[in-house]
Amino acid sequence: MAMVVAVTVAIGVGAFGFGSPAMATSTSCSTIAVNPTCTTGVIPANASGHFLDYSAGGFSFISGRYSIKDLNTGVIVKQGSFTIPTSGRVPGLYGTRYQMTVRCDCLASGTIDNS
């Protein structure tokens, strides 16, 4: 079983190096023919804007599905399907542990980002 997961983290500090750090994070995964499901890493919602941006899509016109889950509560906060790439923003999120799952019998990928 092969799965690709990428996590990118950038930490910034307020003006002149003072203040609390702001964390911008994204995480991605990709499906492959022998494993039609992938799961991203876990990231928090944007701390000040309380959102996650997402994108999901395949590399063919085969229908796939995606979902974003709050791992603290078990609630699916966004789900949908795609035949072409789709993206958007999920507002009103205050949790610290979100993860995306993508399912497609095709080459597909999904990304969640809190910046």
C-alpha positions as CSV (number, residue, x, y, z in Angstrom):
1,M,0.0,0.0,0.0
2,A,1.5,3.3,-1.0
3,M,0.2,6.7,0.1
4,V,1.6,10.1,-0.3
5,V,1.2,12.7,2.4
6,A,2.8,16.1,2.5
7,V,2.8,18.6,5.3
8,T,4.1,22.2,5.1
9,V,4.5,24.4,8.1
10,A,5.6,28.0,8.3
11,I,5.8,29.9,11.6
12,G,5.9,33.6,11.7
13,V,6.3,36.0,14.6
14,G,4.7,39.4,15.1
15,A,6.5,42.7,14.4
16,F,10.0,42.9,15.7
17,G,9.9,39.3,16.8
18,F,7.4,39.9,19.6
19,G,4.0,38.5,20.1
20,S,2.5,35.1,19.7
21,P,3.5,33.0,16.6
22,A,1.0,32.6,13.8
23,M,1.0,29.2,12.2
24,A,0.2,28.6,8.6
25,T,-0.1,25.0,7.7
26,S,-1.2,22.9,4.7
27,T,-1.3,19.2,4.2
28,S,-2.0,17.1,1.1
29,C,-2.5,13.5,0.0
30,S,-2.8,11.7,-3.3
31,T,-4.6,8.5,-4.4
32,I,-3.0,6.0,-6.7
33,A,-4.5,3.1,-8.7
34,V,-3.8,0.4,-6.1
35,N,-5.0,2.6,-3.2
36,P,-8.1,4.7,-4.1
37,T,-8.3,6.4,-0.7
38,C,-5.9,8.9,0.9
39,T,-5.9,10.9,4.1
40,T,-4.0,14.1,4.8
41,G,-2.1,15.0,7.9
42,V,-3.8,16.8,10.8
43,I,-3.9,20.6,11.1
44,P,-5.7,23.2,13.2
45,A,-8.2,25.7,11.8
46,N,-6.9,29.2,11.2
47,A,-6.6,30.7,14.7
48,S,-7.9,34.2,13.9
49,G,-10.1,33.6,10.9
50,H,-11.5,30.3,12.1
51,F,-11.5,28.6,8.6
52,L,-9.9,25.9,6.5
53,D,-9.4,26.2,2.7
54,Y,-9.6,23.0,0.7
55,S,-9.1,21.6,-2.7
56,A,-9.8,18.2,-4.1
57,G,-9.9,16.8,-7.6
58,G,-9.0,14.0,-9.9
59,F,-6.9,13.8,-13.1
60,S,-9.8,12.3,-15.1
61,F,-13.5,12.7,-15.3
62,I,-14.1,9.8,-12.9
63,S,-16.2,10.9,-9.9
64,G,-14.6,11.0,-6.5
65,R,-15.5,12.1,-3.0
66,Y,-13.9,14.1,-0.2
67,S,-14.6,14.9,3.4
68,I,-13.1,17.0,6.1
69,K,-13.5,15.8,9.6
70,D,-13.0,17.4,13.0
71,L,-11.1,14.7,14.8
72,N,-11.8,16.2,18.3
73,T,-15.6,15.9,17.8
74,G,-15.9,13.3,15.1
75,V,-18.1,15.7,13.0
76,I,-17.7,15.9,9.2
77,V,-17.5,19.7,8.6
78,K,-17.5,19.5,4.8
79,Q,-18.0,16.8,2.2
80,G,-18.7,16.6,-1.4
81,S,-18.0,15.0,-4.8
82,F,-15.9,16.0,-7.8
83,T,-15.4,15.1,-11.4
84,I,-13.2,18.1,-12.0
85,P,-11.1,19.9,-9.4
86,T,-13.1,21.8,-6.7
87,S,-12.0,24.2,-3.9
88,G,-13.5,26.4,-1.3
89,R,-13.4,27.6,2.3
90,V,-15.1,26.1,5.4
91,P,-15.8,29.0,7.8
92,G,-16.7,28.9,11.5
93,L,-14.1,26.3,12.6
94,Y,-12.5,26.6,16.1
95,G,-11.0,23.1,16.4
96,T,-7.4,22.1,16.5
97,R,-7.4,18.7,14.6
98,Y,-8.9,18.6,11.1
99,Q,-8.1,15.9,8.5
100,M,-9.3,15.4,4.9
101,T,-10.0,12.0,3.2
102,V,-10.2,11.7,-0.6
103,R,-11.7,8.6,-2.4
104,C,-11.5,8.1,-6.1
105,D,-10.8,5.2,-8.5
106,C,-8.5,7.5,-10.3
107,L,-5.4,9.6,-9.7
108,A,-6.7,12.3,-7.3
109,S,-5.4,14.6,-4.6
110,G,-6.7,16.7,-1.7
111,T,-5.3,19.6,0.3
112,I,-6.4,21.5,3.4
113,D,-4.8,24.8,4.3
114,N,-5.3,27.2,7.2
115,S,-3.5,30.3,5.8
